[in-house]
Amino acid sequence: MLYQSTRNKDLTAGSIDAVLTGLAPDGGLYIADPAALSFDWKAALNMDPVEMSAAILSALLPEYEDMKALAEDSYRGKFTAEDLTPLVKVKDRYVLELFHGPTSAFKDVALSVLPRLVTAGRAQKGSEGDVVILTATSGDTGKAALEGFHDVPGTGIMVFFPYKGTSPIQELQMTSQAGGNVKVCAVKGNFDDVQTAVKKIFAKASDMDLSGQTLNSANSINIGRLAPQVMYYFKAYADLVKEGRIKTGDPVHFSVPTGNFGDILAGYFAKLLGLPVGRLICASNINNILTDFIETGVYDKRREFYKTTSPSMDILVSSNLERLLWLLCKDEAKVSRWMKELSENGIYTVDEEVREALAESFDCGYADDEKAKAFIGKVFRETGYLMDPHTAVGWAVSEDFMEKTQGAPVVVLSTASPFKFPKACLEALGQEPSEGEFAQLDALEKASGINAPQNLAALKTAQVRFTDVITPEEMEGYVTAFLKERSEK
Ligand SMILES: *Cc1c(COP(=O)(O)O)cnc(C)c1O
């Protein structure tokens, strides 16, 4: 299976090169049509989650020689749930818990695998020199990438986060990171400033002195971040067959709290591989640009940006939507034109063909903070099940969908542990949160009767290792200094 740029079908790459380079040279994203594969999706349903992951990854990234060992190495013993992503029945719905990895966020599912795809790919290609991951984060990706890459031989990782721009727990998760190959630094500015500076460094990397090393990204523009996320759609489906809720072949609907459109696109990949996915419900918070887009075909980012209690979904340009557009029309000229219009004018309108194709698979909706909060409280009071604010957006949006299910189960993807967002959860349970996130964490344990994940509770006594604060202009020099220091070790 050959990958190509979403913007030019002549820019192709094998699956390993697609992972190792991240972005196509023309700025497009690497894509191939999963529907073109003959994948035995029914056989995959009988596998355990790690084998299932290996089978799907082998199909999507066929150049890798030993995906089984790679998946074992990525997951076995690394998650607190034996079956990686448990499916929990809550009232009339199912919640697919994706947060049992090392940092209690769903990004662990992919970032446990990506480092191994990078190192195995480089070994297979005989690449020389270390690869250093450069990441800008608004909170969750940075920590999950650090956990994935720390002490992985042949790699280094640098994470930049906005100074005072993350939650105190998220900051401490990063600044206390262990490992001999890691660097974490705060940058004065907001997330966009940090992200823009990182992109600039990537753009000029070929002219920089990298001391014999290569730079790569851990963001979901990399197909190696996206491919591992397909597994849990299969896993949820297999669980529903096992418990007798459905028969193999029946449809299942999924409601997905969406930001960069990676998680939900993985669901579409699952569908293209043959899994009987019913509707994919794209759930947004008040930054509801995707709701408008799916309803009208107009993508208009010229709008106010809101900070919400579901910060990982506060995003106006969803990178992976570009991959979906290509999958829906297979027309590079059109995709290029829309992306150009987006960057030049901040708006584009897709044609009727794409609108119809979108409507065939996707539903959409949004929930503001008040609505999400109301559902955290209601579901907890009725069932004792506690959702985080991102999950609550997925739940709230699926509420209106329940009368349209035609008997098929609805799975709400749960993307974070509620203990990552203790303040919002306490408020939803009707409690007055006290000052300080650790006090809130304790209070949430008491109020809910649920224990916080060990990795979060352990932060109370964590030692801060990284205290640097720099400006965006200083980042390039900071990167080259780190690379030089590594090369001299
Ligand atoms: C990243 C993230 C999302 C959004 O996922 P996308 O793949 O970017 O759409 C939702 N919830 C949480 C908690 C996240 O960390």
The ligand as an SDF file (V2000), in Angstrom:
LIG
                    3D

 15 15  0  0  0  0  0  0  0  0999 V2000
   -6.8390   15.1330   21.8460 C   0  0  0  0  0  0  0  0  0  0  0  0
   -8.0810   14.9750   22.6350 C   0  0  0  0  0  0  0  0  0  0  0  0
   -9.3530   15.0000   22.0270 C   0  0  0  0  0  0  0  0  0  0  0  0
   -9.5460   15.2570   20.5510 C   0  0  0  0  0  0  0  0  0  0  0  0
   -9.0860   14.2220   19.7330 O   0  0  0  0  0  0  0  0  0  0  0  0
   -8.7760   14.5030   18.1850 P   0  0  0  0  0  0  0  0  0  0  0  0
   -8.1570   13.2710   17.6750 O   0  0  0  0  0  0  0  0  0  0  0  0
   -7.8040   15.6640   18.1860 O   0  0  0  0  0  0  0  0  0  0  0  0
  -10.0550   14.8530   17.5340 O   0  0  0  0  0  0  0  0  0  0  0  0
  -10.4730   14.8080   22.8380 C   0  0  0  0  0  0  0  0  0  0  0  0
  -10.3560   14.6290   24.1730 N   0  0  0  0  0  0  0  0  0  0  0  0
   -9.1530   14.6030   24.7940 C   0  0  0  0  0  0  0  0  0  0  0  0
   -9.0970   14.4210   26.2600 C   0  0  0  0  0  0  0  0  0  0  0  0
   -7.9690   14.7580   24.0500 C   0  0  0  0  0  0  0  0  0  0  0  0
   -6.7880   14.7330   24.6900 O   0  0  0  0  0  0  0  0  0  0  0  0
  1  2  1  0
  2  3  1  0
  2 14  2  0
  3  4  1  0
  3 10  2  0
  4  5  1  0
  5  6  1  0
  6  7  2  0
  6  8  1  0
  6  9  1  0
 10 11  1  0
 11 12  2  0
 12 13  1  0
 12 14  1  0
 14 15  1  0
M  END
$$$$
